[in-house]
């Protein structure tokens, strides 16, 4: 099933806009102050050197006018940049999604993912504001504020309990990836795993591969390799893998599963998913 998402409350959104505004407005502010100084200095110098010389006075005024034009252009550019920054902040609102393998969310800075293997508990905290708190096994926590706190808490708790109660599908020896350097060979082995008839190769039933591809506890290379091996399997088996892909919160792994079951897995997609053993931040 497709992941359900919730919209995060951006608690620091207003503050970030103010800070960006102050930073961007600093440039035109300095420009205005500098232009004032530049425009005043020629007048003072002209008055001291030639108080009765009209030409010197006109030149000083012209120089001051040029300085003010430069300042106005600087202020206009700064204002446009500030408006663009605020517009992007409005658009880039965060979301959080709960999957069979873990929980992911996107804030204003980047996407993040936490596997259920890393989560000790999920609870709701009311102070200083009501948020869902992920308590991780390393002692750290992650706070997620959404409008539907109880719904997110229930979904995350249920997903964690299902993950904990799930029996692992077991490892397929032929899908082991011993080293990153053998990625190409591993892809070739996975593609031909079901078709292999050699007595030297492990005999793997299609149903076992489906269980591995569906298993959120399985290693990424096991799930991806199983999906790739099933890319030419009967459609009902492939549908089950597609459903598992849609219920995967890890974006890199979900993309790799989706490509693998269609037989279109790119090496860089596989490497990105397999190389992210520790994905929380």
N, C-alpha and C positions, 0 to 999 in steps of 0.2 A: 504494500500500500504506500501511497505517497506520504512524505513527511508533512506533518502539520507544523505550521510556524506561528509564532507570536511576535508582536512588535515590542521591542525593548523601549523602555523609557530612557531617554537620554538625559540623565541627571545633570551632567555638566555641559549640556549643549549651549545654554545661554552664556555660561562663563567662557566657553571656548570662543563663541562669537565675539564677546567683548574683548578677550585677549588678542584674537586675530585683528580685530578692529583697531585696538591700541597699537599693535605692532605695525600694521600697514599704514595707519594714520601718522605714525612717527616720522616717516619719510617726508610727506608733504609738510608736516609741521616744522621740521628742520629747514625745509626749503623756504617756507614763509619767513622764518626768523632770519635766515641767511640773506634773503632778498631785502628785508628791512634794513639789515646792516649794510648791504651793498649799496642800497639806494641812499642811505643817509650819509655814508662816508664821503662820496663825491661832492655832495652839497656842502658838507663841513669844510672839506679841503678847498673847494672853489671859493667859499666865503673867506677863508683865511688868506688864500693867495691873491685873489683878484676880486675883491668885493664889488667893484664897479664894472667888471667885465661881463657884458651880457652873453657873449659867446661861450665863455666858460660855464656860466650858469645854465645855459640851454643844454650844453653837452652833459652836464651833471644830471639834469632832469631826464634827458633821454636815456642815460645809462640806468637811472633808477626805474624808468618805465620798462626797459628791457628786463630788468631783474624781476619786476612784478609779473610780467608775462610768463617768464620761466616758472615762477612760483605758482601761477594759476594753472599752468599745464601740469605741473607736478601734483597739485591738489586734485585735478580732474582725473589723472591716471590713478592716483591712490584711491579715489572714490570708486572708480570702476572696478579695481581689483577687490576692494572691500565688498562691493555688491556681488561680484562673482563668487567670492569666498562664502558669503552668507547663503547664496543660492545653492552652492554645493552642499553646505551643511544641512540645509533643509531637505535636500533630496536623499542624502546618504543616511537614512534612518536605519537603526539596527534591528535585526531579527534574531530569533532563537528557534531552533528546531530540535525535536527529540526523535532519535532513531533507535533501532534495535541494538546498535553497536555503541552508542554514546550520545552526546549532546553537543551541538555546535551553535555558535552565535556569531553574529557580525556586528561590530560597533563602528564608530566613525573611523577607526584606524585600520582594522584588519579583521579577517575571519579567524575564529578560534575553534578548536575541537578538543573535547575531553572524552576518553573512552570510559565505559562503565567499569573496566578493570581498574581504573584509577580512582573511582568514586567510593567513598566509605558510606556516605549517607546523603540524603536530600531533605532539607527542612525549610520551614518558613520562619523568617525573623521579622518582628514587627517594629523594632527600634534600630536606628532613628527613623527608618522608613520601611515599609513592608516589602520584602524581597524574598526570592527563592535563593537559598544558599547551598552550594555544592561543597561538601566536606571531602577533601581528597585524602588519599592514604598517606601522602607525604606531609600532612599537617596543614597545608594551605587551604584556602577557601576561594570560591568564586561566587560573586553576587549577581543575580539577574533580576532586574525589575521590569515587570510587564503589567499590563492592565488586568489580565486574567490570572492573578497569582494562584488561586486554588486550582485552576485547570492545568496550568503548567506544572505545579507541584504534583498533582495526581498523575499526570502523564509521565513525568520523569521518574516518580517513585515506582509506578507500574513497570516501566521499561527496565529499570534497575533490578527489580525483583524477578522479572522474566529472564533477564540475562544471568542472574545468579543461579536460578533454578534450572537453567538449560543444561542439558548434557552435551558435552563436546562431541563433535562428529568424528574426531580422530584424524590423524595425519595420513596423507597419501605420500608414500615414499618417493614416488616418481615426480612429485611436484616440489620437492625440496630445492631451495635455492641456496647453495652452499656459499657462493660469493657473488658480489655484484658484477664481477667481470664475466660471469657465465650467463648473463641475462638472455642473450640471443639463443644460446643452446637450451636454456630453460623454456623459452617460448616455443621453440621447435618441438621439444619433448611434450609439452602440454597439448599442442595442436594434434599430436598423433597418439595421445595416450589411449583413447578409446579404440583406435584402429589397430594398435599394436597386437601382434600374435606371437611375438618372440617369447620363448620360455624364460629368457633372462629378465624380461620386464614384468613388473607387478601387474596382476590382473585386477582391474578396477571396474566395478559395475556402474552403469550410469546413475542409478539411484544413490550410490555412495557419493559420487561426485556432486550431485545436487545437494545432498546434505552438507557437504563441505562448503559449497558455494553459498549456501544459505546461512551457515553458522557464524554469528557475530563474534564467537570466541576464537575462531580459527585465525591463523596467521594470515596477513594480507596476501602473501604469495600463494598460499594454499587456496584461498577463495578465488583469486584472480585466475590461477592456473586451472582450477576446476571449471570455472565459467568458460575459459577458452577451450578446454577439452570438450565442453558440451555445445560448442557453437554449431555443430552439425548434428546434434541430437534431435529427437522428435520434438515438435513444437510444444507439447504440454510441459516437458521438462525445462525447456528454455523459458517458458512463461514464468515458472517458479523462480528462476534466477533473476529475471527482470523485476519481479515483485520484490525480491530481496535487495536488489540494487536500489530501488526506489525507497526502501526503508532503511537505507544506510546513511548515517549522518556525516561520516567522514567524507568530505567532498572529493578528495583525491581517489579514495577507494571506490566510491560510488561511480565516478567517471570511468575508472578502470574496469569495473564489473560490467558496466553498460557497454563499453567497447568490446570487451572480451566475449560476451555472449553473442554478439553479432559477428564475431570473427574478424573484427577490425581493430584489434588492440595495437596501439602504437607503443614502441619501446619506451619512449619518454613518459608516456602516461603510466605504464607499469612501474617504471623506475621511481616516479614521483610518489606513487601510492605505497610501494614496498619500502622505500627509503625513509618513511615517516613512522618509525616505530614508537617514538614518544611525541605525541602531537598536542599536548596541552601546553599552555603558557600562562 
